[in-house]
């Protein structure tokens, strides 16, 4: 699924030492999956952040996007990707395209990536960034809509990553997990504690014993916006 060297956009050849330094930093901070580290070293994060913050693209921190959204901290991107335990044959769903950075990281590892964004301005931004870097519709499928509903016509999913926090796990996302599939999701209210959770389907249906749930560490994400959210 990866592009050949001759096909890479110019951004892939810019600031390469900064990306390598970021990957080394992530490894020192506990990221062990070599495929994740390679993706973080390859994808040009500076092409996914607003121009005003481009100089800070390789700092290990979140940065603002339009409409009150953010591009996640690189450690969190790498950690969530690692927790999904991806393989090269996996079909992956991302909820919250944002600027497209997490989708690009997934596209370097998964067989196919589908990504949903609710905010129209970010739908356009994510698509523009991804396509400009060569992540075409054969690699990353995009939709503007309510991510809490998942993408049922393309389910089941081997992995689902959610890049914003709902107060509780959306049931459709659990329903759409394949057997053995992993849902990586921050859960909690904006003003309260949020926890990064991994749900793995180990059985059929929606009964409690059909999932193995693990809590990992505290996080701070913007709220997951949906059509069901109060105005």
SULTA-V249285 format. One record per backbone hydrogen bond with DSSP energy under -1.0 kcal/mol. CO is the residue of the C=O (numbers start at 1). NH is the residue of the N-H. E is the energy in kcal/mol with one decimal. If there is no record, write none. Layout:
co = [CO;CO]
nh = [NH;NH]
e = [E;E]
This chain:
co = [4;5;9;10;11;15;16;17;18;19;20;21;22;23;24;25;26;27;33;34;35;36;37;38;39;43;44;45;50;51;53;54;56;59;63;66;69;71;73;74;75;76;77;78;79;80;82;87;90;90;91;91;92;93;94;95;97;100;101;102;103;104;106;106;112;113;114;115;116;117;119;120;121;122;123;124;125;126;127;128;129;130;131;134;136;136;139;141;143;146;147;151;157;158;159;160;161;165;166;170;171;172;174;176;178;181;182;183;184;185;187;194;195;196;197;198;199;200;201;207;208;210;210;212;214;217;222;226]
nh = [7;8;12;13;14;19;20;21;22;23;24;25;26;27;28;29;31;30;37;38;39;40;41;42;43;45;47;48;53;54;56;57;59;61;71;69;65;63;77;78;79;80;81;82;83;84;85;90;111;112;158;159;114;161;116;163;100;104;105;106;107;108;109;110;92;141;94;143;96;145;123;124;125;126;127;128;129;130;131;132;133;135;134;136;139;140;113;115;117;149;150;154;178;182;93;184;95;224;188;174;175;176;177;157;181;201;160;199;162;197;195;219;187;216;185;214;183;212;180;210;211;202;203;200;198;196;165;229]
e = [-1.5;-1.3;-1.9;-2.1;-1.0;-1.5;-2.4;-2.3;-2.2;-2.5;-2.2;-2.3;-2.5;-2.2;-2.4;-1.4;-2.3;-1.7;-2.3;-2.4;-2.1;-2.5;-1.9;-1.2;-2.7;-1.3;-1.9;-2.2;-2.2;-1.2;-1.6;-1.7;-1.8;-1.8;-2.8;-1.9;-3.2;-1.9;-2.2;-2.8;-2.9;-2.8;-2.1;-2.4;-2.7;-1.3;-1.5;-1.5;-2.0;-1.5;-2.0;-1.2;-2.5;-2.6;-2.2;-2.7;-2.3;-1.9;-2.1;-2.5;-2.3;-1.1;-1.9;-3.3;-2.8;-3.0;-3.1;-1.9;-3.4;-1.8;-2.2;-2.1;-1.8;-3.1;-2.0;-2.3;-2.6;-2.6;-2.5;-2.0;-1.3;-2.6;-1.4;-1.6;-2.0;-2.8;-1.7;-3.0;-2.2;-1.4;-1.7;-1.7;-2.9;-1.8;-2.6;-3.0;-2.9;-2.1;-2.7;-1.2;-2.6;-1.6;-1.3;-2.5;-2.8;-2.3;-2.6;-2.6;-2.4;-3.0;-2.4;-1.6;-2.5;-2.8;-2.6;-2.4;-2.9;-2.7;-2.4;-2.0;-1.6;-2.8;-1.6;-2.5;-2.5;-2.5;-2.7;-1.5]
